[in-house]
Amino acid sequence: MVTIISGGKRFVDIIISVCLILLLSPLLVLLGLISMLTTGQVFSRDEKAGCFMVPFNLLSFSCADKSIIHKMKLDKLPVLFNVLKGNISFIGPRIVAVNEINLHERVIRKRMRTRPGIVCLWWIRNRGNVNYENEWVVDSEYIDKQSLKGDMGIALRSIPAMMLGGATVEATPGIICILGLKINNVTMSETLDLFLDSMAEGNQLRVCFVNADCGNISFKNQVYKQCLLDADLVLADGIGFKIAGRMLKQDIRQNVNGTDMFPRLLAEMNDKNKSLYLLGGKPGVADDVAAFVEKNFPGVKIAGFHHGYFDEEDEKKIIGKIHDSNPDCLLVAFGAPKQDLWIEKNLLKTNAKVAVGVGGLFDFFSGRVQRAPQWLRDIGLEWLYRLIQEPGRMWKRYLVGNTLFLWRTLREKFAGSKSD
């Protein structure tokens, strides 16, 4: 089966590369002549590691870094000859230099059994800010699931991925400001470390997720805005904040959203025998989330759970139960801004070490709402899937709200430019 896929993929590479070379031949000849006249040589060669560690020279047109050819990335077009020759594929793991490879690592040996590609799954997730796993792990995922259909999907996803802008660099500010909100610019792994440190040390940590809708609410609701400003940790959730950060030249490192974080947090808590209290959702929802946790992460103790429909008298009893259960982590799913205001008011009374407002997370893990497939999440279109699921409830939030959020960000950008 692997041989059939490899042969079919190679055939597709040859056909597409030949067609593109013929179609672009006038431009290739012109760029080759310009390179010869300006640098004295047509091609630059950069040694890379190919399939089974066979070295090859990755071709590009020879030009100055500041030239228009380089800025428009036209100097990369000769990679079509590398594809035709079989050095690389259109889709595959990232093209790497020989000195990047450590053959003592099994997963890296695994990735070197296939041709590297111009476009890779890691590149798409990196640009979509959902690059939570190590690059080699993503490569392993690609190789295990490799198929012609899968490659076509990656090729199609690369188009919106290019529109998302470049991958976020590591050297970004630790705190960024968008619409007056201070966002902790941390990765998923750093967030989990902060959670676990608070659980271990007993220091209470109040955490808020903010998406475009939260940004719009805080723009008009000053009490909620102050609640977010006073929180210990505020995390950017969703493609809206990624785009806003790029507009303001304050790149957000990762989309640290609650739905992706929850199973990772449970895995960490499972190994350390930590406890969890679930509060919110419709009657029966928190129960089902508790059942999900018990089935998949038996090392996590369920300190308790309760739905989000209760009166003032019941609230006192619930807070008392949470306090007595002494949970390491309290998840509150009332929706914004109610959940964050409730946590701010009652955190000390609950005795929880980490308290997080998680919005609609319970609906996903109770099985009541299906989450968008991974390929849509990779390109920042999870919101579109939710819109299709519930158009009557979500159209205003996503179509009107997202537009309004980006418009307000644009105004902030121009206001900052004028003040500069």
Secondary structure, 3 states (H helix, E strand, C coil): CHHHHHHHHHHHHHHHHHHHHHHCHHHHHHHHHHHHHHHCCCEEEEEEECHHHCEEEEEEECCCCCCHHHHCCHHHCCHHHHHHHCCCEEECCECECHHHCCCCCHHHHHHCCCCCEEECHHHHHHHCCCCCCCHHHHHHHHHHCCCHHHHHHHHHHHHHHHHCCCCCCCCCCCEEEECCEEEECCCHHHHHHHHHHHHHHCCCEEEEEECHHHHHHHHHCHHHHHHHHHCCEEEECCHHHHHHHHHCCCCCCCCCCHHHHHHHHHHHHHHHCCEEEEEECCCCHHHHHHHHHHHHCCCCEEEEEECCCCCHHHHHHHHHHHHHHCCCEEEEECCCCHHHHHHHHHHHHHCCCEEEECCCHHHHHCCCCCCCCHHHHHCCCHHHHHHHHCHHHHHHHHHHHHHHHHHHHHHHHHHHHHHC
